[in-house]
């Protein structure tokens, strides 16, 4: 409205956050990124929620898939990390755990000893046709091999769900659907299960959150580089008590492919900007994170990836990078270390909040 | 003052940054490169298969191969099912063209059908190519894993 002063885009600021008590969760590409972020900065996190995601650096399982490392990673990601034909061709958790140890020994990610007491939630739907359950089973074994106690891992492969984060919203897709926006109605809020597992003893979610959803400028965290494939804005839910100075913890919630606010469908190779799907905001508005965050003084950080399909990044679906498309060097893709551009950016946001 | 540029002044710069090939040529080169890569991968898988000979006596090898084959057949069956329902739906729509009162609406309907036809063909071509890549990569990886010595646990291989 004319004359009304309204700050639409804010700068992310610090709150009274307990450092080292943060957590992260995500669906699909957000789940692969969850594992990467968890390992890269394990000193910052106490737990993770992986919904339909594979183990760390699984895209490097088969270097022989193509002569160029970048191409091999992409083919391996598509064909072995999402669609392995049998359990023999799924990523090998034992070898990837060893690769994680080597990466830590090289100083490129935090000491893996930080994972010891972490709590991890892992989920795969029995009707998921996008990321095969054989891959997600390897994620459980991967964490066990890195020393996460079996009692601290909640593994669920019993729900007849398609590729999705599950909610109890009646307007969401049927439970067994495998289609955008990958938010399915299963009669429960999966985000609550994730957070209840990571932080035992949480209070029940509120019906109407009283905090506010903050829109912040993300570009300062990735230098506005196009290869980052990240949107101009990110979002953060801040409970009112946290705004008033109460101690808080941070949870990072990572959307999957085709779920960022800026997602545009590509039709015949062109972005269909005239008909943007209406679900771009649903991941950070309707998946239930904000309701449980409100009653437990949790800040929920929603970084946003966006699609790009050019020379800088081949990522038309706006996925988080778990196969190397953001890498500056195609011969040695780096999407997994503390120096990877998206991990650096999200870590920068987390640090700014105080987590 | 003449506005003609001395070619001698431009020559060194041109030598440092040669002009990229026209987009059409670049596209053809990329296509040829990807095709060569796929053929090379197929050839590599074929000759590596010969190295499986010492593993032929191992029942597990045959069991795993059988499972791979079954999984491929299952994927082909799923593709076939998807194509059949796609074409059935298209033919149904063709048979029941909606009532039209204007020439422009008729042209729109006809082009919609053509576009749907092309979309079905595009989907089939993409799905089939993806399945080919899936089989190549899965089989290649299975060969690689089978031929590794059991005590070898080097993750970076």
Contacts between the chains, C-beta under 8 A, distances in Angstrom:
chain1	res1	chain2	res2	distance
A	61	B	141	7.1
A	62	B	137	6.8
A	62	B	140	6.9
A	62	B	141	4.4
A	62	B	144	6.5
A	63	B	157	7.2
A	64	B	44	7.6
A	64	B	140	6.0
A	64	B	141	7.6
A	64	B	144	5.8
A	65	B	41	7.6
A	65	B	137	5.1
A	65	B	140	6.7
A	65	B	141	7.4
A	66	B	37	6.0
A	66	B	41	7.3
A	67	B	37	6.6
A	67	B	40	7.7
A	71	B	37	7.4
A	75	B	133	6.5
A	75	B	137	5.3
A	76	B	137	6.8
A	76	B	141	7.8
A	78	B	130	7.8
A	78	B	133	7.4
A	78	B	134	7.9
A	79	B	133	6.0
A	79	B	134	4.7
A	79	B	137	3.9
A	79	B	138	6.1
A	80	B	137	6.2
A	80	B	138	6.7
A	80	B	141	5.9
A	83	B	134	5.7
A	84	B	138	6.5
A	85	B	67	7.9
A	85	B	68	5.5
A	85	B	71	3.8
A	85	B	72	6.5
A	85	B	75	7.6
A	85	B	134	7.1
A	85	B	135	7.6
A	85	B	138	4.5
A	86	B	64	7.0
A	86	B	67	4.7
A	86	B	68	5.8
A	86	B	71	5.5
A	86	B	138	7.8
A	86	B	142	7.9
A	88	B	64	5.2
A	88	B	67	7.3
A	88	B	68	7.6
A	88	B	142	5.7
A	88	B	145	6.8
A	89	B	68	7.4
A	89	B	138	4.5
A	89	B	141	5.3
A	89	B	142	5.3
A	89	B	145	7.8
A	92	B	145	7.5
A	94	B	153	6.9
A	95	B	153	6.4
A	95	B	154	8.0
A	95	B	155	4.4
A	96	B	155	6.7
A	98	B	153	6.2
A	98	B	154	8.0
A	98	B	155	4.3
A	99	B	155	3.8
A	99	B	156	6.6
A	102	B	155	6.5
A	102	B	156	7.1
